[in-house]
Amino acid sequence: MASLITNIGQLELQNPVMTASGTFGYGTEYQDFVDLKKLGAIIVKGTTLNPRQGNPYPRMAETPSGMLNAVGLQNKGAQYFIDNIYSTVRNIGCTAIVNVSGSCVEDYVKAAEMIDALEDIPAIELNISCPNVKQGGMAFGVKADSAAQVVEAVRKAYHKTLIVKLSPNVTDSTEIARAAEASGADSVSLINTMLGMAIDAERRKPILSTITGGLSGPAVKPVALRMVWQVAKAVKIPVIGMGGISNATDAIEFMLAGASAIEIGTANFIDPSISGKVVDGINDYLDRHGFSSVKDIIGALDI
């Protein structure tokens, strides 16, 4: 069998399959469907310094080959995670990573400091690209200077692996990626959801309470692949790819485009066991093509 070990900076994962924040809860919700010990990592739901109620309902809508969400980072805050969730996820069987978000730079920094103190959380994913919140979120991730500001501030306070999650809702994703790299990011992950909307024609009203929301699922995969390929060529740090990954072939395509690891998101709602199947599928692909390591296919696209 080929080696599935991959590296995100100094963080070593037993395989490149990760679950995307906001689609996998705290991991325990999926234990009846998938052996979490098989996965490279889980990224727990978005965590902010203070509790957030999220956006009003309705905040999800099905779309052709995808879905829109406007949940708005509903969570009980960093202290709740520390007091009530950490003791479980620290022994969940695979690497646990916390997705950190905020409404201002100071909130990002404080939340990151709190997570930094947790011995068995080796990395955070800094969400500077969420399109579903009115303050913070995507606002930091659409310009290089604002992205650099928040990443640099968090880098000074956070001492483990720092992954920065990038927005597709920009003109040039490579510019933002380079700014994150220059400011101390160990890795970038992309893409977050694309801004979209849905309309109820009979009622002549938007379906989402927020009018617009984040589009995910197979519909965004070609855009995500293109952005991962571009960013992987533009930075020296590892890239984590996501966006419409529904099977092992999708995951392999992202790795060929330059991703060192991948995240599975919307597909978890369709098949809660999909992440384990993708691990098996990647292993089968490597064996069939005679690769000794999953690292052999990272950026191996023949152009």
N, C-alpha and C positions, 0 to 999 in steps of 0.2 A: 504494500500500500504506500502511496505517496505521502509525504509530509504535508500536513495542512497548516502548519504553524506560520503565522504572519506577524509582522511587527508594525505598531503604530508609534513611532518614536521609540522610546524605551519600553513601551508597553508590549509585552508578548501575549498574543492570543493563540489558543489552541487550534483555531481555524478562523477563516475570515467572515463567518456569518454572524451578524449582529441583528438585533431587533430594534426598530426605530422608535424613538420616544413618542409617546402619545398613542401608540397602537398596541402596547404590550403591558399596560398597567405597571405594576411593580414586579411582574414576572410570575408571582404566585398564582395569578388568575389563570395561567396557561399550563400549570403543572399537570393537569389531568390529560392534556393533549399532546405535550411534547416533553421529551427528556431534556431538561435544561442543561444537564451535564454535557450534552452533545454540542452545545452552541459555543461560539467564540465569546460572545458578550451579550448582555441585555442592557439597553439604555432605558432607564426608568422614566416615567412621565415627567413632563416639564415641571421644575421646582423653582419657585420664586421665594424671595426673602420673607414676604408676608403672604398670608392666605389670599387666594383669589377666588371669587365666585364664578368667574367665567362670564360668557355672554348669555343673554336671554335665549330661550327656545323660541322657534326651531333653530338649530345650529348644525344640522347635518342634512345633506341632500345627495341622493344618488344621481350620477350623470353617466352618459355613455362612456363605457370603459373606465369609470373612475368614480370619485365621490368628492363632494365639497364639505369642508368642515369649518366651523367658526366657533369652536369650543371656547377659545380664549384663555388657554392655560389654567383651567380650573384646577386648583390643588390646595392643600392645607398648609403649605409653607415649609420652609427649610427646617424649622425646629420640630415640626410634627414628623417630618421624615426621620430626623435624628432620633426622636423619642420612640417612635412607633413602627418604623419600617426598616431601619438600618439593621437591627438585630436579625431580621429575616433574610434580607438580600445579601448580607455579608457572607452567608453560608448557603447561597442558593444553588451552588454547583458550577457556576461559570463566572466570568468577570462581570461585575456590576458597575455600570457607569451612570452618573447622574447628569441629566440635562438641566442646565441652569439658565434661567431667564430673569429679566428685570425690567423695570420701568425707567430707571436712570442708572448711570454708571455706578453710583454708590451702592445701589441695591445689588447689582451684579457682583461687585467686589465683596460685600458682606456675605452674601450667600455662598460665594466661592470659598471664602475663608472658613465658613462653618463646615462645608463639605471637605475641605482640605484636612481638617482635624480627624476625619474618619479613617482609621487605619486600613480598612479593607475596601475602600473605594479608590482605585488607582488612577481614575481619570474623570474629567467632566467634559461634557459637550456644551459649549457656550452657544446658546441660541440667540443670535443677533439677526434672525431672519423670519420671525413668525409674523405672518400677515394678518393675524386675527386679534390683535390687541391694539388699543387706541394710543397707548403710550409705550415707548421703548420698542421691543420686538423688532419688526422689520426696519424701523427708522434708523437703527444703528448699522444695519447691514447693506444699505443701498448706496452708501458713499464711502470711498476709501478712507477719508479722514476720520469720520465718525466710527467706522469699524476699527481703525487703528487705535482710536482713543479708548474704547472699551476693552479691547484685547490687551493693550499695554497696561491698563490699570489692573485688570484681573491677573495678568502674568506676574505682576509684582507681589500679589497677595496669595497666589496659588502656586504650589511647588511640585505638583505631579503632572501627568500628561494632560495637556490642554488641547482639546479638539474644538474647532470653531465651525459652526454650522452656517452655511452660506445660503443666500437667497437667490432664486432664479429671476426675481423681478428686478433685474438690473440690465443696463446696456452691455456691460463688460464684466463678467464674473471673474476673469483673470486679474483684473485690477484690484478687486476686493480681496481675492485670495493672496495676492502678493503683499498687500497691506497687512493682512493677518499674519502672514509668515514673518514679515519684517518686525512685527510688534511682539513676537514671541510665541506664536501658535506652534504646537508640535505636529498638528495635522489639521486639515480642513475636511468637512463633510458636506456633501451636496448631492441632490438639491432638496431644499425645503419645498413646501407646497407652492404652486403657482397661483397667483391671484385670479379668481374667476367668480362667476355668479350664475344663478339659476332663477328663472322666472316662471310663475304659475300664470299661464296665459288666460285661463278661465277667470281667475280672480284679479288679473292684471296687477299682481303684486310680486315682489321678490319672495323667494321661498325661504331664504335665510333672514333671521332677524337683523343681522348686520349688513344686509344687502349683498356684500361680497364675502368670499371665504377662500380657503386654501384648497386648490385642486390637487388630488393625488390619484394614484392608480396607474394602470397600463397606459392611459391616455398621455401621460407626461413622459413616458420612458424615452422616446427619441430625443426630446429636448434635454433630458437628464444625461443621456449618454454623450451627447455633443458637448455639454458643459463639463462633464467629468474629463473627457478627452482633452479639451482645451486647457483646463486648470492643471491637469497632471503634467502637461508640457510646460506650464508656466512657473511652477513652484518645485522646490526640491524636497519639501516635506511630504509625508504620505497623504494620499487622498482616500477618503471613504466615500463610496458611491451609493446612491439610492435614488429611487424614483421609478415606480412601476414594476419593481422586481417581483415576479410571480412564480418563478421556477428556477431551477439550477442553470438553465441556459441563459436566462436573463442575467443572473449573477456573474456568470463567466464572461458575458459580453462586457460588463462593467469593468471587470478585472483586466480584460484584454485592452480596454480603453485607457487603463492606467490606475485603476483603483486597487489599493492594497487590501481593502476589506469592503464589505457591502452591508447595507442595512435593509431589512425587509419591513415594510410598513403596512399599507392597506391590505395586502394579501393575507395578513394575519386574521383579518375580519372574515375573509372568505373561507380560509382553511387554517384553523388554529395550529395545525401540526406542520405547516409549510416550512418553517425554518429548519426543522430536523431533516426534512426531505431534501432541502437545498444542500445541506452538508453532505448527505449521501450522494447527491447528484454531482457535486463538484469532485468528490473522491472518484466516482466512476469515470468522469471525463478525464481526469489526470491519468488514471490507469489505462484507459483506452488509447490515449495519445502518447503514452510512454513518458510522461513527466514525473520526475522524482520529487518535486516540490511544487506547492501552489505558487510559490514566488516566481517560478519559471514562466507563468502566464501573465504576470503583472506588466502591463504596457507592451505585450507581445503582439499587438495588432500589426499585421503585415500590410503596409501601405505602399 
